[in-house]
């Protein structure tokens, strides 16, 4: 019974529609009807503002980190439980039951999950994110580069093989969900973010 309960709890935690709730709270809007239409931190950053965007990012990372770190604390050395909970949390964010199963793209929530599971490789991936983002001003470029680097760094650092495979799975998922962004990048039409 433990795994189904943890998966359910992880899914519900991930399903909390942070961007939607903060868009409603701070600007009275449905974030899905503005900007890119995506229910994620980047769209909140563009539409609602930098402060609320950073808050959304922090909370999305936190909702990925918290369920997994709790599983690791209460069930040490139970890697399958942690992976199952982490995957459920990411799925919850991407396909939230609170918004008719339409959510974000899972980058921030995945970051939280892997900060708990693979802290060193995830910090390396964040470094690659900054390189990709600062050189292009495309959040999507940074996200794609960092997601690709995570399984590679995990492999070369000889992390648990199951976690490496999980990182590969999540990386593929992020690329799939960014298909439209990739198309816009190729066409030179992807939106940029500036801090001015």
Buried (B, 14 or more C-beta within 10 A) or exposed (E): EEEEEBBEBBBBBBBBBBBBBBBEEBBEBEBBEBBBEBBBBBBBBBBBEEEBBEBBBBBBBBBBBBBBBBBBEEBEEBBEBBBBBBBBBBBBBBBBEBBEEBBBBBBBBBBBBBBBBBEEBBEBBBBBBEBBBEEBBBBBBBBBBBBBBBBBBBBEEEBBEEBBBBBBBBBEBBBEBBEEBBEBBEEEEBBEBEEE
